[in-house]
Amino acid sequence: MAHSPFDAWISDDEVTSLLADEWARQTTTVQLIASENFTSPAVMAATGSIMTNKYAEGYPGRRYYGGNQVVDEMEDLARRRLTALFGADHANVQPHSGANANVAVYQALLQPGDTILAMRLDQGGHLTHGSPASITSKIWNFVSYGVTPRSDDPEQPGEIIDVEQLRRLAHEHRPKLIVAGATAYSRLIDPAMFREIADEVGALLMFDSAHPAGLIAGGSHPNPAPYADAMTFTTHKTLRGPRGGAILCREEHAKKIDGAVFPGQQGGPLEHAIAAKAVAFREASQPAFSAYTDQVVANARAFARALQSEGFRVVSNGTDNHQVIVDLRDFDAELTGKEAQEVLDRAGITTNRNQIPDDPRSPFVTSGLRLGTPAETTAGMREGEFASIATLMARALRDRANETSVETVRNDIAELCSRFNPYAHFTG
């Protein structure tokens, strides 16, 4: 049985076998999920470190348990590195996820029933932006803005944030909070424009930067920190850290936001994850990280062009970030996002189905795919490799009823991945 280099201390054969299977899956197939990345070995080592043993309810200097001297130093280190990275007043590194971070900001800055203006889920927003499936919609009153209609004019692409609608809804509903940011949106989001509209109606501004956080840190996306009352994000997407969340905010909101995280939502923080976040924040402060995020964007743009040449329609006719949202209907009217995801899985290409703006299909079926370039850019792929992946995707989906053809694509993908293993300097 093959083993990954990270399971040397595990004597549980069943667990070791599954870890080896996942090691093989990640390193022999292409990872195109926009919310995933390959962390550094240093981040993984910190995540699995001795810090996992310590219970540390509270904050540095204000814990409810003894023995937290070292943990306090580690959490303070993570907070200092994070505020320096984005130029913010205050950081909370305890949220377990981006969803937790978002709800903590709502809880801190709002009262139940207050109005929030946020992006529609079916046009790029997140569950915590007011989806009926989320607890957020049961506590606060959400009004949704969306994107402009589809346009086939390359000079004036549609499916971008409808600023006129955003401003009209803000003046009509006078929200207490406006949420900028999205989970499936491939264009830059201007924080200054959102701040301007928020100021017009006396609203607070939260920027959900779960997806572009790494691009912001690397200078490839505008920094919301100077404009937003609070900025939330995950640490495991473009920021290339461990799974988790964080919040940045203005000093005036710090006490309320810290209280909303603990004891408002969470108990003991995951100090091993916080140690790994500290590692990731330092990595993101290095010049090489800026080169990485620039390449992430360059790869996404090349990927979008290559997909268009294969007959796919790219939502908004391109991308400015790490995402490419694909509408499958022009490629094949009968092909759903669900089927495409399953076929591509068999072909060794990991994606996720996703609704496209005004999608006639349900979120469980969809007409689109959301594709991302962060992980394979970390592995070393560049524009040429992403163009090849677009061709292989088209081959697999055109001949999806022929399992031999799908398997041939999988073999080609495995050969490509053999040249771009993110952990090649380890021996399994």
Secondary structure in CASP SS format (residue, H / E / C, confidence):
PFRMAT SS
TARGET T0000
AUTHOR 0000-0000-0000
METHOD secondary structure of the structure
MODEL  1
M C 1.00
A C 1.00
H C 1.00
S C 1.00
P C 1.00
F C 1.00
D C 1.00
A C 1.00
W C 1.00
I C 1.00
S C 1.00
D C 1.00
D H 1.00
E H 1.00
V H 1.00
T H 1.00
S H 1.00
L H 1.00
L H 1.00
A H 1.00
D H 1.00
E H 1.00
W H 1.00
A H 1.00
R H 1.00
Q H 1.00
T H 1.00
T H 1.00
T C 1.00
V E 1.00
Q E 1.00
L C 1.00
I C 1.00
A C 1.00
S C 1.00
E C 1.00
N C 1.00
F C 1.00
T C 1.00
S C 1.00
P H 1.00
A H 1.00
V H 1.00
M H 1.00
A H 1.00
A H 1.00
T H 1.00
G C 1.00
S C 1.00
I H 1.00
M H 1.00
T H 1.00
N H 1.00
K C 1.00
Y C 1.00
A C 1.00
E C 1.00
G E 1.00
Y E 1.00
P C 1.00
G C 1.00
R E 1.00
R E 1.00
Y C 1.00
Y C 1.00
G C 1.00
G C 1.00
N C 1.00
Q H 1.00
V H 1.00
V H 1.00
D H 1.00
E H 1.00
M H 1.00
E H 1.00
D H 1.00
L H 1.00
A H 1.00
R H 1.00
R H 1.00
R H 1.00
L H 1.00
T H 1.00
A H 1.00
L H 1.00
F H 1.00
G C 1.00
A C 1.00
D C 1.00
H E 1.00
A E 1.00
N E 1.00
V C 1.00
Q C 1.00
P C 1.00
H C 1.00
S C 1.00
G H 1.00
A H 1.00
N H 1.00
A H 1.00
N H 1.00
V H 1.00
A H 1.00
V H 1.00
Y H 1.00
Q H 1.00
A H 1.00
L H 1.00
L C 1.00
Q C 1.00
P C 1.00
G C 1.00
D C 1.00
T E 1.00
I E 1.00
L E 1.00
A E 1.00
M E 1.00
R C 1.00
L H 1.00
D H 1.00
Q H 1.00
G C 1.00
G C 1.00
H C 1.00
L H 1.00
T H 1.00
H H 1.00
G C 1.00
S C 1.00
P C 1.00
A C 1.00
S C 1.00
I C 1.00
T H 1.00
S H 1.00
K H 1.00
I H 1.00
W C 1.00
N E 1.00
F E 1.00
V E 1.00
S E 1.00
Y E 1.00
G C 1.00
V E 1.00
T C 1.00
P C 1.00
R C 1.00
S C 1.00
D C 1.00
D C 1.00
P C 1.00
E C 1.00
Q C 1.00
P C 1.00
G C 1.00
E C 1.00
I C 1.00
I E 1.00
D C 1.00
V H 1.00
E H 1.00
Q H 1.00
L H 1.00
R H 1.00
R H 1.00
L H 1.00
A H 1.00
H H 1.00
E H 1.00
H H 1.00
R C 1.00
P C 1.00
K C 1.00
L E 1.00
I E 1.00
V E 1.00
A E 1.00
G C 1.00
A C 1.00
T C 1.00
A C 1.00
Y C 1.00
S C 1.00
R C 1.00
L C 1.00
I C 1.00
D C 1.00
P H 1.00
A H 1.00
M H 1.00
F H 1.00
R H 1.00
E H 1.00
I H 1.00
A H 1.00
D H 1.00
E H 1.00
V H 1.00
G C 1.00
A C 1.00
L E 1.00
L E 1.00
M E 1.00
F E 1.00
D E 1.00
S C 1.00
A C 1.00
H C 1.00
P C 1.00
A H 1.00
G H 1.00
L H 1.00
I H 1.00
A H 1.00
G C 1.00
G C 1.00
S C 1.00
H C 1.00
P C 1.00
N C 1.00
P C 1.00
A C 1.00
P C 1.00
Y C 1.00
A C 1.00
D C 1.00
A E 1.00
M E 1.00
T E 1.00
F E 1.00
T E 1.00
T C 1.00
H C 1.00
K C 1.00
T C 1.00
L C 1.00
R C 1.00
G C 1.00
P C 1.00
R C 1.00
G C 1.00
G E 1.00
A E 1.00
I E 1.00
L E 1.00
C E 1.00
R C 1.00
E H 1.00
E H 1.00
H H 1.00
A H 1.00
K H 1.00
K H 1.00
I H 1.00
D H 1.00
G H 1.00
A H 1.00
V H 1.00
F C 1.00
P C 1.00
G C 1.00
Q C 1.00
Q C 1.00
G C 1.00
G C 1.00
P C 1.00
L C 1.00
E H 1.00
H H 1.00
A H 1.00
I H 1.00
A H 1.00
A H 1.00
K H 1.00
A H 1.00
V H 1.00
A H 1.00
F H 1.00
R H 1.00
E H 1.00
A H 1.00
S C 1.00
Q C 1.00
P H 1.00
A H 1.00
F H 1.00
S H 1.00
A H 1.00
Y H 1.00
T H 1.00
D H 1.00
Q H 1.00
V H 1.00
V H 1.00
A H 1.00
N H 1.00
A H 1.00
R H 1.00
A H 1.00
F H 1.00
A H 1.00
R H 1.00
A H 1.00
L H 1.00
Q H 1.00
S H 1.00
E C 1.00
G C 1.00
F C 1.00
R E 1.00
V E 1.00
V H 1.00
S H 1.00
N H 1.00
G C 1.00
T C 1.00
D C 1.00
N C 1.00
H C 1.00
Q E 1.00
V E 1.00
I E 1.00
V E 1.00
D E 1.00
L C 1.00
R C 1.00
D C 1.00
F C 1.00
D C 1.00
A C 1.00
E C 1.00
L C 1.00
T C 1.00
G H 1.00
K H 1.00
E H 1.00
A H 1.00
Q H 1.00
E H 1.00
V H 1.00
L H 1.00
D H 1.00
R H 1.00
A C 1.00
G C 1.00
I E 1.00
T E 1.00
T C 1.00
N E 1.00
R E 1.00
N E 1.00
Q C 1.00
I C 1.00
P C 1.00
D C 1.00
D C 1.00
P C 1.00
R C 1.00
S C 1.00
P C 1.00
F C 1.00
V C 1.00
T C 1.00
S C 1.00
G E 1.00
L E 1.00
R E 1.00
L E 1.00
G E 1.00
T C 1.00
P H 1.00
A H 1.00
E H 1.00
T H 1.00
T H 1.00
A C 1.00
G C 1.00
M C 1.00
R C 1.00
E H 1.00
G H 1.00
E H 1.00
F H 1.00
A H 1.00
S H 1.00
I H 1.00
A H 1.00
T H 1.00
L H 1.00
M H 1.00
A H 1.00
R H 1.00
A H 1.00
L H 1.00
R H 1.00
D C 1.00
R C 1.00
A C 1.00
N C 1.00
E H 1.00
T H 1.00
S H 1.00
V H 1.00
E H 1.00
T H 1.00
V H 1.00
R H 1.00
N H 1.00
D H 1.00
I H 1.00
A H 1.00
E H 1.00
L H 1.00
C H 1.00
S H 1.00
R C 1.00
F C 1.00
N C 1.00
P C 1.00
Y C 1.00
A C 1.00
H C 1.00
F C 1.00
T C 1.00
G C 1.00
END
